Amino acid sequence: MEKIYLVLDCGATSVRAVAVGERGKILAQASRPNQPYPQEGCENCLIWDEKAIWKDFCDVTKKVLSDIDGIPAAVTVTAFGADGVPVRSDGTLTYPVISWQCTRTVPWLNRLASTIDPREVFRITGYQFIPFNTLFKLLWLRENAPHSLDEADTYLMMPGLFAYRLCGEMSIDLPSASTTMMLDAGRRRWSERLLSLAGLTADFFPPLVEAGDIIGTVSEEAHHQTSLPVGIPVTAAGHDTQFAIMGSLSTEGEIVLSSGTWEIAALRVPEYRDTNRAFELGMLTELDAENGLWNPQMLMISGGVVEWVRRNFFADIKDNPNIYRFMIERGERVAPGSDNVVLVPSFMPSGPNKPLGTRGTIVGLGLTTERGQIYRAALEGLSYQLKQAVTVFQEVFHYQPSGVRVVGGGAKNSLWNQIRADVLDLPVLTSSVEEATVLGAALFAMVGSGACRNLGEAREMVELTTHMYQPSPLTERYGELFEEYEKIPHYLAHHYKKEGPFV
């Protein structure tokens, strides 16, 4: 009988349980919506309802178990990075989980910059100053809710929090730890220098574990809540991005593009590089899920822009179940260059436009501009942004990519993929992998539970097909358009006032 692996995935918009077969096929899944909530007594503060998320995990797990024929060989947890919570030794929280979408930490960027050089932080951690980094939340707690840290016995990141609910053992997986801006990325251990900024030491945190390590086994209490049999191994996973990179099943030489609300272009390299040029160009680096590798990456806004276009220019057909197909058809009718309409995505505190600090902008609008032009301009602008990110990789790593492998929601858009191929002058590949993050976590569960000897063996078990978008004759035209596009952010940066470090 085929072995089954259960992945619990906490995302910003949904909480899911997914059963994955040993050949990578999704056998069953169930989900519930998820969102942050306003925190009472804290203006403009957003938190996650940890108890509600755990209840949803229990409910969707029961649903999936009722839909599969067999018992999972292991269970594992993934979630977004940067968010964590101080807890007591009995697992109770001393403060709610602050969401990465909360703005309370924004003032700490400039305050911390007066204490420590952002270049030094980047050299140690691989991280740029981004408001949702865990360190900024701890600094906020130290000043505004010091009891939350004084009463806590330890600190758990989101994957570790729910792994604890499953097995009663506390841990922090290394992929999640690398999103805290407190880990010495090159040495794979906590940075005492950065921990001290929040008045903490390494012994405040639970043991660091590698992805795939067995944290514990499903407890009696978790059995009653989830219906998972007692004794099933609970293996470590962690930050969803790292597992999407692994689950893409990319080959050597390919850039992995995880395309969702955010877009992350990443490499898998066997060295940690912290050059000033990498910092200036907006790169950040996290630990790869696999020991001995690192993920230099460029973080960019992406699907969020497409959703903004949908809400504002296609609102009249919001009830159409084929809305995205409708948008693509309108975009396909427009010639490259979108009739001189250009959309420049807003900058991130990391990413290729970091040095410019420009806000999102549409230029070239006219009285006859139609929404299909706006939509295609968005796809083109996001593809130009990706080309800038690829250029950063080439400059810092002297890296010549063989192609780009796309996973996530953006991989399903055929028009976007073809524009990417034409703008980059590189093959763009998608695959039959339905859920890269889930598959990546399942691969480590296969190894951790002893079903496979190593990740290479686990990858070989997976059955998939691949589709390739080759650059078309439009590549030359897009080369000309890109040259013009690159001038616009510089113009905007010069002529418009910057409004703070994060937009």
BAKOLKE-725203 format. One record per residue: x, y, z of N, C-alpha, C in turn; residue in one letter. Coordinates in steps of 0.2 Angstrom, whole numbers, plus 5000, padded with zeros to 4 digits. Each point is the difference from the previous one (the first is absolute). Layout:
BEGIN
XYZXYZXYZA;...
END
This chain:
BEGIN
500449945000499650065000500450065000M;499850054996500450065000500050045006E;500650025002500150045006499750074999K;499750035006499750065000500350055005I;500150064998500350055004499550065001Y;499950025006499550065001500450065002L;499850054996500450075000499450055003V;500250035005499550055003500450074998L;499650044996500350064997499650065002D;500350055004499650065003500350054995C;499550034996500150054996499750075002G;500150054996499750075002499350004999A;499749964995499350004998499749935001T;500349955002499749935001500449965005S;499749965003500349945004499849944997V;500549964999499949944996500349935003R;499749954998500349935002500049974993A;500649974998500049974993500449935001V;499749954997500249945000500449984994A;500649995000500549994994500249935000V;499949974994500349934999500750004999G;500349945000500850005000500250024992E;499650004996500250024993499850074998R;499850045006499950074999499350024998G;499549955000499450024998499650025006K;499650055000499550025005499449955000I;499949975006499549955000499450035003L;500050055005499550035003500250075003A;499650055000500150065004499450035002Q;500150045005499450045003500350075002A;499650055000500250065002499550045004S;500250055003499650055003500350074999R;499650054999500350074999500450035006P;500550044999500450025006500150084998N;500150045006500150074999500250025007Q;500450065000500250035006499450045003P;500050025006499550035003500250075004Y;499650055000500250065004500149985008P;500550035003500149985007499750055004Q;499649985005499650055004500550045004E;499950065001500450045004500750024997G;500149994994500650014996499850034993C;500150064999499750044994500549974994E;499649984995500349984993500449945001N;499949965005500449945002499649944997C;500449954997499749944997500349945004L;499649955001500349945004499749944996I;500349945001499749934998499649975006W;499449974999499749975005500249935001D;500549995004500449935000499549945002E;499550025004499549945002499649984994K;499850064997499549984994500449974995A;500650014998500449974995500149925002I;500249995007500149935002499349964999W;499450035002499449974999499949984993K;500150054995500049994993500449944998D;500650005002500549954999499749935002F;499750005006499749945002499449974996C;499650054998499449994996500249974993D;500550044997500249984993500449935000V;500349995005500449935001499549955000T;499550005004499449955001499749994993K;499950054996499750004994500449964995K;500750015000500449974995500149935002V;500049985007500149935002499449964998L;499450035000499449974998500049984992S;500450044997500050004992500649954997D;500449985005500649964997499949935003I;500349954996500049935002500749985003D;500150015006500649995003500250055006G;500649995003500250045006500650044997I;500150065002500650044998500649975003P;500549994996500749985003500350055004A;499850074999500350055004499650064998A;500050055005499750064999500550065001V;499950064997500550055000499650074999T;500350055002499750075000500450054996V;499750044996500350064997499650065001T;500350065000499650065001500450064997A;499850065000500350054998500650025005F;500550034997500650025005499850065004G;500550015004500150075004499550005006A;499449965000499650015006500149955005D;500050025006500149955006499750035006G;500149975006499650025006500449975006V;500050045005500349985007499549955003P;500349955003499549955003500349985007V;499649985004500249975007500249924998R;500349975005500249935000499449954998S;499450035002499449954999499750024993D;500350044996499750014994499550064999G;499850035006499650065000500450064997T;499650054997500350054997500050065005L;500650045000500050065004499850064997T;499950004993499850054996499749974993Y;499550044997499849974994500550004995P;499949964994500550004995499950064995V;500550045000500050064996500149984993I;499550024995500049994993500650034997S;500349974994500450044996499750054996W;499350015000499750054997499950065005Q;500250005006499950055005500550054999C;499850075000500550054999500350035007T;499949975005500250035007500850005000R;500349964996500750005001500450044995T;499650044996500350044995500550055003V;499850045005500550055003500749975002P;500049935002500649975002500550004995W;499950004993500550004995500550065001L;499750065001500550055000500350005007N;499749985005500250005007500649955001R;499949944996500549955001500650024995L;499950044995500650024996500450055003A;499850035005500450055004500449965005S;499849945001500449955005500549964997T;499849974994500549964997499950014992I;500549994997500150014992499649954997D;499550024996499649944996500549964996P;500650034998500449954996500349955005R;500150015006500349955005499449955001E;499450025000499549955001499949964994V;500150034994500049964994500649955000F;500650025002500549965000499949945004R;499750015006499949945005499449964998I;499550034998499449964999499749994993T;500350044995499850004993499350034999G;499850045005499350035000500150084999Y;499650034996499950075000499550025006Q;500050075001499550025005499350004997F;499649965002499349994998499650005006I;499450045000499750015007499749945003P;499949944996499749955003500549955003F;500650014999500549965003499949995008N;500149945002499949985007500350045005T;500650024998500450045005499650075002L;499750034995499750065001499449995004F;499649945000499549985004500249995007K;500649975001500349995007500250075003L;500250054996500250065003499450045002L;499449994996499450035002499749985006W;500149935001499749975006500450025006L;500750004999500450025006499850075002R;499850054996499950075002499250005002E;499649974997499350015001499649955004N;500349945000499749945004500549965003A;500550035004500649965003499849945003P;499450005004499849945003499949944996H;499950014993499949944996500649964999S;500650045000500649975000500349975007L;499850045005500349985006499649945003D;499449994998499649955002500149934996E;500350014994500049954995500749955002A;499949944999500649965001500349984993D;499750024994500349994994499650034995T;500249994993499750044995500049954994Y;499449994997499849964995499850044993L;500349974995499850034993499349964999M;499750024995499349974998500049934999M;500549974996500049934999500149965006P;500550035004500249975006499450005005G;499650055000499450015005499549944998L;499949994994499549954999500349935000F;500649994999500349945001500049985007A;500150055004499949995008499349975001Y;499550034997499349985002499949934998R;500449984995500049934998500349955004L;500650025003500449955003500350025007C;499950065002500250025007500750025000G;500450004995500750015000500150074997E;500450045003500250074997500650004996M;500050044994500650004996499950064995S;500550024997500050054995500449974994I;499749994994500349984994500550054997D;500549984998500550054997499850044994L;499649984996499750044994499650065003P;499649985006499650065003500450055004S;500549975003500550045004500450054995A;500149984994500350054996499650054998S;499450005001499550064999500050055005T;500349995006499950045006500550065000T;500550004996500550065000500449995006M;500049945003500449995006500549944999M;500049974995500449944999500650024996L;500649975002500650014997500049954994D;499850034994499849954994500649964998A;500650035000500649964998500249955004G;499950015007500249955005499449955002R;499450024998499449965002499950005007R;500050055004499950015007499850075002R;499750015006499850065002500650055000W;499850064999500550065000499950035007S;500549995005499950035006500050085000E;500350034994500050074999499350024999R;499649974996499450024998499549995006L;500049945003499649985005500050055006L;500650035001500150045006499750074999S;499850024993499650064999499349995003L;499849945001499349995003500149985007A;500650005003500149975007499949935000G;500249964995499949935000500749964999L;500049945002500549964998499849934997T;500549974997499849944996499649945004A;500150005007499749955004499250025001D;499850064998499350015000499649964995F;500349984995499749964995500149935000F;499549964998500049935000500649974995P;500149945000500549974995499950024993P;500550014996500050014993500049934997L;499549994995500049934997500050014992V;500349954997500050004993499449984997E;499850024994499449984997500049924999A;499549975001500049925000500149975007G;500350045004500249965007499349995003D;500049945004499449985004500050045006I;499550055001499950045006499749965006I;499549954998499749965005499549964997G;499549975003499549964997499350035003T;499549994996499350025001499849985007V;499850055004499849985007499349985001S;499849975006499449985001499550065000E;500250065002499550065000499950024993E;500650004996499950024993499649954996A;500049935002499649954997499350025001H;499850025006499350015001499750064996H;500550054999499850064996500049994993Q;500449964997500150004993499849934997T;500049955004499849934998500749974997S;500550035000500749974998500149945005L;500349954998500149945005500650025004P;500049985006500650025005500649964997V;500650045001500649974998500350014993G;499650044996500250014993500650065001I;500549994996500650055000499750074998P;500250055004499950074998500750024998V;500150014993500750034998500050074999T;500650035000500050074999500050024993A;499750064999500050034993500150075002A;499650054998500150075002499750054995G;500550054999499850054995499849984993H;499450024998499749974994500450014994D;500350065000500450024994500649954998T;500349985006500649954999499749934997Q;499449985002499749944998499750004993F;499850064998499850014993500650004995A;500650035003500649994995500249935000I;500049965005500149935000499549964996M;499450025001499449964996500050024993G;500350054998500050024993500349944995S;500549965004500449954996500450034995L;500350065001500450044995500649964999S;500350014994500749974999500550055000T;500649985000500650045001500050054995E;500150075002500050054995499450044999G;499449975003499450044999499950045006E;499750064999499750045005499349985002I;499950005006499349985002499650065002V;499450014997499650065001499449975003L;499950025007499449985004499550064999S;499550004996499650054998499350005003S;499950045005499350015003499950075001G;499750025006499950075002500750044999T;500549975003500750024999500349954995W;500550034997500449954996500750005002E;500349945001500749995003500349964994I;500650044998500449964995500649985004A;500249945000500549975004500549954996A;500650005003500549954998500149955006L;500349944998500249955005500850004999R;500450035005500750004999500349975006V;500649974999500449975006500550055003P;499850065000500450055004499650065002E;500250035006499750065002500450064998Y;499650054997500450064997499650065003R;500450055003499750055003500450074998D;500150014993500350054998499650075001T;500450055000499750075000499550014994N;500349974994499650014994499349965000R;500049945003499449975001499550035005A;500350045005499650045004499750064996F;500450034997499850064996499449984995E;500149954997499549984995499449975002L;499949995007499449985003499949925001G;500649964999499949935001499949985008M;499749955001500049975007500249934999L;500249975005500249935000499749965006T;499749944999499849965005500349934999E;499949965006500349934999499549964996L;500349964996499649954996499849955005D;499449974998499849945004500549955001A;500449994995500549955000500750025003E;500249975005500650025003500650004995N;500450065001500650014995499850044994G;499450035000499850044994499750075003L;500050054996499750065002499650034994W;499550045001499650034995500050075000N;500550034996500050074998499350014996P;499750065002499350014997499950074999Q;499550024996499850064999499250005001M;499850045005499350005002499750064997L;499449994996499750054996499249995001M;499750064999499249995000499949974993I;499449965000499949974993499249995000S;499849945002499349994999499550055003G;500350035005499650055003499850064996G;500550014995499950054995499449984995V;500149944998499549974996499350005003V;500049985006499350015004499850075000E;500450055001499850075000499750024994W;500349974994499750024994499349974999V;499949935002499449975000499550045004R;500150025006499550035004499850074997R;500550044997499950064998499850014993N;500149954996499950014992499549954998F;499949945004499649954997499449995006F;499950045004499549995005499349994998A;499850024994499349994997499949924999D;500549964999499949934999500349965006I;500050025006500349975005499749935002K;499349994998499749945001500149954995D;500450024995500249954994500549955003N;499849935000500549955002500650004996P;500050024994500550004995500450074999N;499950045006500350074999500750004998I;500449965002500750004998500149984993Y;499649964998500149984992499750064996R;499550035003499850064996500550065000F;500450015006500550055000500649984995M;500249945000500549974995499850014993I;499449994998499850014994500050074998E;499850055004500150074999500750024999R;500449975004500750024999500449974994G;499749944998500349974994499850054993E;499550045001499850044994500550064999R;500450015005500450065000500749994998V;500350044996500649994998500650015005A;500649974999500550025005500150075001P;500150025006500150075001499350035003G;499549974999499350025003499850074997S;500250014994499850074997500350065005D;500649995002500450055003499750015008N;499649955002499850005007500649965004V;500350035005500549975004499850005007V;500049945003499949995008500749995003L;500150045005500649995004499849975007V;500249945002499849985006500350045006P;499750005006500250045005500649965003S;500550045003500649975002499949965007F;500449965001500149965007500650025003M;500149995007500650025003500549954998P;499949954997500549954996499750004993S;500449974995499850004993500350054996G;500049994994500450044995499950085000P;499450025002499950075000500150045007N;500349965005500150025006500450075000K;500650004996500450075001499650064998P;499449994996499750064997499450025005L;499749955003499450025004499450034997G;499949974994499450034996499349975002T;499550045000499349975001499849974994R;499549955000499749984994499650054996G;500149994994499850064995499849974993T;499550034997499849994994500150064995I;500449994995500150064996499749984993V;499950054996499849994993499250004999G;499650025005499349994999499750054996L;499549984996499750054995499249995001G;499750044996499250005001499849934997L;500449974995499749944997500349945003T;500450015006500349945003499549955003T;500149944998499549945002500349965006E;499649965003500249965006500549954997R;499949974994500449954998500850034999G;500050064999500750035000500350005007Q;499650025004500250015007500249935003I;499649954998500249935002500749984997Y;500050014994500749974997500550045002R;499950075001500650045003500249985007A;499549975004500249975006500549944999A;499849964996500449944999500750014997L;500050054996500650024997500550045005E;499750045004500350045005500349955006G;499649955001500349955005500549954997L;500049994993500549964997500650044999S;500050074999500650045000500350005007Y;499650005005500350005007500349935001Q;499849954998500349945000500750004996L;500050034994500650004997500550045004K;499850055003500550045004500349955006Q;499649965003500249965005500549954997A;499849974994500549954997500750044999V;499950064998500750044999500450005006T;499650015006500450005006500349945002V;499749944998500349945001500649994996F;500050024994500550004995500650045002Q;499950065003500550045002500449985007E;499649985004500349985007500349935000V;499749954996500249935000500449984993F;500050054996500349984993499649944997H;499350005001499649954999499650004993Y;500149954996499650004994499549955000Q;499350025001499549955001499849964994P;499849945000499849964994499350014999S;499650035005499350005000499750035006G;499450015000499650025007499449955001V;500049975005499549955002499550035005R;499350014997499550045004499649955004V;499850025006499649965004499550055003V;499449985003499550045003499550024995G;499650055002499450024996500250034994G;500650045000500250034994500249954994G;500149945002500249954995499549984996A;499350015001499549984997499850054994K;500350055000499850064995500549994994N;499749974994500449994994500250064997S;499650065000500350064997500550035004L;500050005006500550025005500749964999W;499949944999500649954999500350024994N;499650014994500450014994500350075000Q;499750055003500350075001500649995004I;500049965005500649995004500649974996R;499849954996500549974995500350054995A;499650044997500250054995500450065003D;499850025006500450065004500649975002V;500149945003500649985002500449974995L;499749984994500449964995500349945003D;499549965004500249945003499449955000L;500149945000499449955000499750015007P;499450005001499650005006499649935000V;500149975006499849935001499450005005L;499549964999499549995005499949925000T;499749985006500049925000499349985003S;499949945000499449975002499950005008S;500550025003500050015007499550055002V;499549975004499450045002500250055005E;500349985005500250045006500749995002E;500550054997500749995001500250005008A;499750045004500150015007499849935003T;499549984999499749935003500549954998V;500149994993500549954998500750005003L;500250065001500750015003500049985007G;499550025004499949975007500049935000A;499649974996499949934999500649964999A;500450034996500749974998500449995006L;500050055004500450005006499749955005F;499349995000499749965005500249924998A;500049994993500249944998500749985002M;500550045000500649995003500049995007V;499750055004500050005007499749945003G;499549974997499649945002500449944998S;500550004996500449944998499749974994G;499550034997499849964994500550014994A;500450055000500550014995500750025003C;500549984997500750015003500250075000R;499850044995500250064999499550044995N;500150075000499650044996500049984992L;500649984998500149984993499549944998G;500049955005499649944999499250025001E;499950055004499350025001499750044993A;500550044998499850044993499949954995R;500449944999499949964995499349965000E;499750005006499449965001499450044996M;500150075000499550044997499950004993V;499449994998499850004993499750074998E;500350034995499850064997500150014993L;499650054997500150024993500250075000T;500450034995500250075000499850034994T;499850065000499850044994500550064999H;500350014994500550054999499750064996M;500150065002499950064996500650024997Y;500150004994500750024997499950084998Q;500550035000500050074997499850004993P;499650054998499750014994500450054996S;499850014994500350064996499850075003P;499650005005499950075003500550025005L;500549955001500550015005500450074998T;500150014994500450064998499650065002E;499450004998499550065002500050015007R;500049955004500050015008500650025002Y;500649994997500650035002500050074999G;499750034995500050074999499550035005E;499549975001499550025005500350015007L;500449955002500349995006500550065001F;500450024995500450055001499650075001E;499550014997499650065002499749995007E;499749945002499849995006500450025006Y;500749984999500550015005500150085002E;499850044995500150075002499550035004K;499449975000499450035004500150005007I;500249945004500150015007500550055002P;500550014996500550055002499750074999H;499650014995499650064999499650025006Y;499649945002499550015006500450025006L;500649965001500350015006500350075001A;500250034994500250075000499550055001H;499449994997499550055000499550005005H;499949945003499550005005500349985007Y;499750035005500350005007499849935003K;500649975003499949935003499650015006K;499649955002499550015006500249945005E;500650005002500149955005500449934997G;500249965004500449944998499649944997P;499350015001499649944999499450024997F;499849984994499350014997499649944999V;
END
